[in-house]
């Protein structure tokens, strides 16, 4: 078995796992359905109480007029950008070079919608006001991802966000929020979801990151925007006869976890300082601004893997299921704090980090 | 309450319902999950045992090299046509004027893929060999829907299908099967699914029509084709982190119902003759060739509704949940025979048709 596979297996079998909410198995859905009466009627092609009530509820949470449930964020965001581009008859949008749309969607935006992307900022930092001001091309829409996942979940300060929003409104640039992890950043900003969303014309939120549902997303905005998004949802093949498995689980885990994000955030800061106390490790950001961060090792993936693996096997604590490559000499893990963290006995966690630190010292000597 | 709504309500509340498998409620999913162990791991972005094993199983049923699970048929078929068009650098396909792609998808094929459609045959009949031979435009692909749902589920004879397939192969036209109701037509053709599919380059089948799952579809073909379809699935936003609610229910109901289609077909013929024995009614086709057919009334929708409604309320037998418009003077209902039919006591059914006939006589007098 490869070291990569061994690590994934060891993580699964570990007594306590540091990140996440627990295994992604079908019990997640069974739990969500357990208390619901079997006679509850399915949504049918976007209609019916299950879908309409959830859309209404999340629209209110986000402070938007209207909301539409989508099977995926990929679909929801391409559609949002298409609507804004069509409205301005300009097939150009701006976003971060590490946006999900740029690196994880096989160029759907370009291949399906023929929309060009202007990449703002560089790969190491978030988009700033001056990046937007200095753009030399006209765009229909700017998409901001909060937090910027691929750089450890970094955030601009809220004031800068306000300034970017004001600038975009002045220039007639629509602002779309990639809020895949919106609920995760509210404790740092000390704002409500509606306060953050009020800066944006349209908003996407996900239900399987911090919320921990099965899949699915909400796209919210004004009524004309969401009505048009439903037509595009059908064109994309996303207007399924039944979306209820995703909606019911989204609702169930939203209710279960919506008030836990302040705790995840505090735990993420505590956990980051445990990592930062180890030899050679640096977290990005140095202090998390959400429930997530990256842990960087000054080691190639092939050397970091056995370290994490042996620390996991020795202590019964699963640090991560996989290690990712930065470059030939550096690697990192992505951490998202969820329900698992609070279940780890403090002494076991301290001990695990002592062991990890010692193993790093040996490798880095 | 409108007559349309009253009819829908009366159908739901009726003691016995003629068409379908029963209510579309969340019990359908609960049943499919009930016997499965909660620790069964989710599929993750198209990988994992749940999705891969089902894809392999259905590929074998269809006699194709490979298969991919999609959340919807809309997505699967647009993608199939796109792949064939790209391969020939020709953005033109042919299908029936009442194809799902032409009338139910908000022009997704045109708006997302910029593929033009050439409409073959007229709206009252299926595509024949001579329609294909007489096409005056070159196309990359011909899509055939078997059975042609919007005209009551009509079929060409199998020999004609063989001839169309041979002609397309000779001319380098790819042949895509819209097999939303493929399992439903096998008893009439007296062929296996693989025998029918062997005439086609690529095949889509659905899991929520005759099979009665929640949603979802399979697209099958050779390995290169299905690999490319996975890239497009991601572009469409259909490569969800978890598709298992659809896959598990598709598998559960496929196993439960795959051998019942001969019975549904026989029952559909029996049911059609009951309808045809009523004053003014004509079914299309006159004798069904699958589990489905249409029932035409020489009455406007507004006059047909109270007839069906009162017959339903008087007898406790639900004929249909809705009546559709043909034109100002004519209307129809769509019937698909499923598990419900066999549960109706023969005498109650006979009595219901006597009452329906009498009411029709009164209205048509």
Contacts between the chains, C-beta under 8 A, distances in Angstrom:
chain1	res1	chain2	res2	distance
A	23	B	39	7.4
A	23	B	41	7.1
A	24	B	41	6.7
A	24	B	42	4.4
A	24	B	44	7.0
A	24	B	241	8.0
A	24	B	242	7.1
A	25	B	38	6.2
A	25	B	39	5.3
A	25	B	40	5.8
A	25	B	41	5.2
A	25	B	42	6.1
A	26	B	33	6.6
A	26	B	36	6.1
A	26	B	37	7.9
A	26	B	38	6.0
A	26	B	40	4.8
A	26	B	41	7.9
A	26	B	42	6.7
A	26	B	244	6.3
A	26	B	248	7.2
A	27	B	38	3.2
A	27	B	39	6.7
A	28	B	42	7.5
A	29	B	33	6.9
A	29	B	244	7.6
A	29	B	245	6.1
A	30	B	33	5.9
A	30	B	38	5.5
A	33	B	26	6.6
A	33	B	29	6.9
A	33	B	30	5.9
A	33	B	33	7.4
A	36	B	26	6.1
A	37	B	26	7.9
A	38	B	25	6.2
A	38	B	26	6.0
A	38	B	27	3.3
A	38	B	30	5.4
A	39	B	23	7.4
A	39	B	25	5.3
A	39	B	27	6.7
A	40	B	25	5.8
A	40	B	26	4.8
A	41	B	23	7.1
A	41	B	24	6.7
A	41	B	25	5.2
A	41	B	26	8.0
A	42	B	24	4.3
A	42	B	25	6.1
A	42	B	26	6.7
A	42	B	28	7.5
A	42	B	214	7.8
A	44	B	24	7.0
A	70	B	237	7.4
A	71	B	71	5.8
A	71	B	237	7.0
A	71	B	238	7.2
A	71	B	240	5.9
A	72	B	237	4.3
A	72	B	238	7.1
A	72	B	239	7.7
A	72	B	240	5.5
A	73	B	237	7.6
A	74	B	234	7.2
A	74	B	236	7.9
A	74	B	237	3.7
A	74	B	239	7.5
A	75	B	236	6.9
A	75	B	237	2.7
A	75	B	238	7.4
A	76	B	237	7.3
A	78	B	237	6.5
A	105	B	234	6.2
A	105	B	235	6.4
A	105	B	237	7.8
A	106	B	231	5.1
A	106	B	232	7.8
A	106	B	234	4.6
A	106	B	235	4.9
A	107	B	235	6.9
A	108	B	234	6.9
A	108	B	235	3.4
A	108	B	236	6.8
A	108	B	237	6.9
A	111	B	235	5.5
A	112	B	112	4.9
A	112	B	113	7.3
A	112	B	235	5.6
A	112	B	236	7.0
A	113	B	112	7.3
A	208	B	241	6.0
A	208	B	242	7.6
A	214	B	42	7.7
A	214	B	241	7.8
A	214	B	242	4.8
A	214	B	244	8.0
A	214	B	245	7.0
A	215	B	240	4.5
A	215	B	241	5.1
A	215	B	242	5.0
A	215	B	243	7.9
A	231	B	106	5.1
A	232	B	106	7.8
A	234	B	74	7.2
A	234	B	105	6.2
A	234	B	106	4.7
A	234	B	108	6.9
A	235	B	105	6.3
A	235	B	106	4.9
A	235	B	107	7.0
A	235	B	108	3.4
A	235	B	111	5.6
A	235	B	112	5.6
A	236	B	74	7.9
A	236	B	75	6.8
A	236	B	108	6.8
A	236	B	112	7.0
A	236	B	236	5.4
A	236	B	237	6.0
A	236	B	238	7.8
A	237	B	70	7.4
A	237	B	71	7.0
A	237	B	72	4.3
A	237	B	73	7.6
A	237	B	74	3.7
A	237	B	75	2.7
A	237	B	76	7.3
A	237	B	78	6.5
A	237	B	105	7.8
A	237	B	108	6.9
A	237	B	236	6.0
A	237	B	238	6.3
A	238	B	71	7.2
A	238	B	72	7.1
A	238	B	75	7.4
A	238	B	236	7.8
A	238	B	237	6.3
A	238	B	238	7.3
A	239	B	72	7.7
A	239	B	74	7.5
A	240	B	71	5.9
A	240	B	72	5.5
A	240	B	215	4.5
A	241	B	24	8.0
A	241	B	208	6.0
A	241	B	214	7.8
A	241	B	215	5.1
A	242	B	24	7.1
A	242	B	208	7.6
A	242	B	214	4.8
A	242	B	215	5.0
A	243	B	215	7.8
A	244	B	26	6.2
A	244	B	29	7.6
A	244	B	214	8.0
A	245	B	29	6.2
A	245	B	214	7.0
A	245	B	245	3.5
A	245	B	246	7.6
A	246	B	245	7.6
A	248	B	26	7.2
